[in-house]
Amino acid sequence: MTAPNEFIEIEENLKEIQAKVSEAVRRYRPETAVEIMAVTKTVSPEKINFAVSKGLTLLGENRVQEFLSKKDSYDKSAQVHMIGHLQTNKVKYIINDVAMIQSVDSLKLAGEINKHAAKNNKVMDILLEVNIGDEASKSGVDKNSLFQLAEQIQPLENIRLRGLMAIPPIGADEKIFEQMNILYNELKDKKLGNSLIDTLSMGMSGDYELAIKHGSTLVRIGTKLFGARKYLEV
């Protein structure tokens, strides 16, 4: 069970995050809106639903297995996005339960999503994940191959490209964030057929204000909202 003081902390954390997001938007990009996503890795459905009750409408899942164990307990008023690395053999398990897959980094994965979306008579929104820091430990398409991949997925009728996602290196220089913003705007300018480029998912607990400064439209917050990860309370 979650103690009452833990709920109070979540509510206070959310208010602080909302205030900082609003201030960053006002300071850097007053003409745009930025969504706040609650990253749910290792967080109990009880805490997640409390955050939803306080106004959050977007949840980010990292692991298919964990999501499947918790999804039936979630408040259905919130949308769920898959933000973690996704294996092709796991696509079929989530295709009807998520509104977007943010971690597409290959034509093979895009093709598998397209196949299962077609089977279920739907169009799945996706983001292309960019390994903007060229880190060997992270997934994501190389920035130099990004536009080629974007063009290759255009014939796939049951997916719709909505933009880009990135996890910049910890402590990354502002130039990394600006590179992502440039790539995002270049992708938007290409006006590729089956696409609606309106989402740059960038920024987490340690750098979301910097990400907003450089064009992010969606920030993914876990630790700053729910506290340090401990264990899964299911």
C-alpha positions in Angstrom: 0.0 0.0 0.0 1.1 3.5 -0.7 1.4 5.7 2.4 -0.5 9.0 2.4 2.7 11.1 2.5 3.8 9.4 -0.7 0.7 10.7 -2.5 1.4 14.2 -1.0 4.9 14.0 -2.4 3.7 13.0 -5.9 1.2 15.9 -5.9 3.8 18.4 -4.8 6.3 17.1 -7.3 3.7 17.4 -10.1 2.9 21.0 -9.1 6.6 21.9 -9.2 7.1 20.2 -12.6 4.0 21.9 -14.1 5.3 25.2 -12.8 8.7 24.8 -14.3 7.4 23.6 -17.6 5.1 26.6 -17.8 7.9 28.9 -16.9 10.2 27.3 -19.6 7.5 27.6 -22.2 6.8 31.2 -21.2 10.5 32.1 -21.4 11.5 30.2 -24.5 8.5 29.3 -26.6 5.3 31.0 -25.6 3.5 30.1 -28.8 3.8 26.3 -28.2 2.3 23.7 -25.8 4.4 21.1 -24.0 3.0 17.8 -22.8 4.1 16.1 -19.6 4.4 12.3 -19.7 4.6 10.3 -16.5 7.2 7.5 -16.9 5.9 4.5 -15.1 8.8 2.1 -14.9 8.7 0.3 -11.5 5.9 2.5 -10.3 2.7 0.9 -8.9 -0.6 1.4 -10.6 -1.9 3.0 -7.4 0.6 5.8 -7.7 0.1 6.1 -11.4 -3.6 6.4 -11.1 -3.2 9.1 -8.4 -1.0 11.1 -10.8 -3.7 10.7 -13.5 -6.3 11.9 -11.0 -4.3 15.1 -10.6 -4.4 15.9 -14.3 -1.7 13.8 -16.1 -3.1 12.3 -19.2 0.0 10.6 -20.7 1.9 7.6 -19.5 5.2 6.2 -20.8 6.0 2.5 -20.6 9.6 1.1 -20.9 9.0 -2.6 -20.7 6.4 -4.8 -22.4 6.3 -7.4 -19.7 5.8 -4.9 -16.9 3.2 -3.0 -18.9 1.2 -6.2 -19.5 1.2 -6.9 -15.7 -0.2 -3.5 -14.9 -2.3 -2.2 -17.8 -5.6 -3.6 -16.5 -5.2 -1.6 -13.3 -4.6 1.7 -15.1 -7.1 4.6 -15.2 -8.3 4.3 -18.8 -8.6 8.1 -19.1 -4.8 8.3 -19.7 -3.1 7.4 -23.0 -0.1 5.1 -22.9 2.9 5.3 -25.1 5.7 2.7 -25.5 9.0 4.6 -25.0 11.4 1.7 -24.3 13.3 -0.5 -26.7 10.8 -2.7 -28.4 11.6 -6.2 -29.8 9.7 -7.1 -33.0 8.3 -10.3 -31.3 6.6 -8.1 -28.6 4.7 -5.8 -30.9 1.7 -8.0 -31.1 1.2 -7.9 -27.4 0.8 -4.1 -27.2 -0.6 -3.1 -30.6 -4.1 -2.5 -29.2 -3.1 -1.0 -25.9 -0.8 1.9 -26.7 -1.6 5.1 -28.6 1.9 5.6 -29.9 5.3 3.8 -30.1 8.1 6.3 -29.6 11.0 4.0 -29.9 11.1 2.9 -33.6 14.7 2.7 -34.8 14.6 0.3 -37.8 12.7 -0.5 -40.9 12.2 -4.1 -39.6 10.5 -2.8 -36.4 8.4 -0.4 -38.4 7.3 -3.2 -40.8 6.3 -5.4 -37.8 4.2 -2.6 -36.3 2.6 -2.0 -39.7 1.8 -5.7 -40.1 0.1 -6.0 -36.7 -1.7 -2.6 -37.0 -3.1 -3.8 -40.4 -4.3 -7.0 -38.8 -6.2 -4.9 -36.2 -7.5 -2.4 -38.7 -5.7 0.6 -37.2 -3.0 3.1 -37.9 -0.3 3.3 -35.3 1.4 6.6 -34.5 5.1 6.3 -34.2 8.2 8.4 -33.5 11.7 7.6 -34.8 14.2 7.3 -31.9 17.5 9.0 -32.7 20.7 8.0 -31.0 21.7 11.7 -30.9 24.8 11.1 -28.7 26.1 8.2 -30.8 26.2 6.1 -27.6 26.9 2.4 -28.1 24.8 1.5 -25.0 21.6 3.1 -26.4 19.2 2.1 -29.2 18.1 4.5 -31.8 18.8 5.3 -35.5 22.0 7.1 -36.3 21.3 10.8 -37.1 22.9 10.4 -40.5 20.5 7.6 -41.4 17.4 9.2 -40.0 15.9 10.7 -43.2 16.6 7.6 -45.2 14.6 5.6 -42.6 11.8 8.2 -42.6 11.5 7.8 -46.4 11.7 4.0 -46.3 8.7 3.8 -43.9 6.4 6.0 -46.0 4.9 3.1 -48.1 3.7 1.5 -44.8 0.0 2.4 -44.7 -0.8 1.4 -41.2 1.7 3.5 -39.4 1.9 7.3 -39.2 5.1 9.1 -38.5 4.5 11.9 -35.9 8.1 13.0 -35.2 11.2 12.2 -33.2 12.3 10.9 -29.8 15.7 11.1 -28.2 17.5 10.4 -24.9 20.5 12.8 -24.9 23.5 11.8 -22.9 23.5 12.7 -19.2 24.9 16.2 -18.8 24.8 16.7 -22.6 25.9 20.1 -24.0 23.1 22.3 -25.3 24.4 21.7 -28.8 23.0 18.1 -28.6 19.5 19.4 -27.9 19.8 21.9 -30.6 20.9 19.2 -33.1 17.7 17.3 -32.3 15.6 20.4 -32.8 17.3 21.0 -36.2 16.6 17.3 -37.3 13.0 17.6 -36.1 12.4 20.8 -38.2 14.2 19.3 -41.2 11.9 16.3 -41.0 8.8 18.5 -40.7 10.0 20.5 -43.8 10.2 17.4 -45.9 6.4 17.0 -45.7 6.7 13.2 -46.3 3.5 11.5 -47.5 2.0 9.5 -44.6 3.2 11.7 -41.8 2.0 14.4 -39.4 5.2 15.8 -37.8 4.1 17.5 -34.5 6.0 15.7 -31.7 9.6 16.1 -30.5 9.8 13.8 -27.4 12.9 15.0 -25.6 13.8 15.8 -22.0 13.6 13.8 -18.8 13.8 14.6 -15.0 17.3 16.1 -15.2 17.1 18.1 -18.4 13.5 18.8 -19.3 13.7 22.6 -19.1 16.7 22.6 -21.4 14.8 20.3 -23.8 11.9 22.7 -23.8 14.3 25.6 -24.7 15.3 23.6 -27.7 12.0 22.6 -29.2 10.7 19.7 -27.1 6.9 19.2 -27.3 6.8 16.3 -24.9 8.9 15.7 -21.7 9.1 12.3 -20.0 9.3 12.6 -16.3 9.8 9.7 -13.9 12.1 10.3 -10.9 11.2 13.9 -10.4 7.5 12.9 -10.2 7.5 9.5 -8.4 10.9 9.6 -6.6 13.9 7.3 -7.1 13.1 3.9 -8.5 13.0 1.2 -5.9 10.9 -1.8 -6.9 7.7 -2.7 -8.6 4.7 -2.7 -6.3 2.2 -4.8 -8.2 
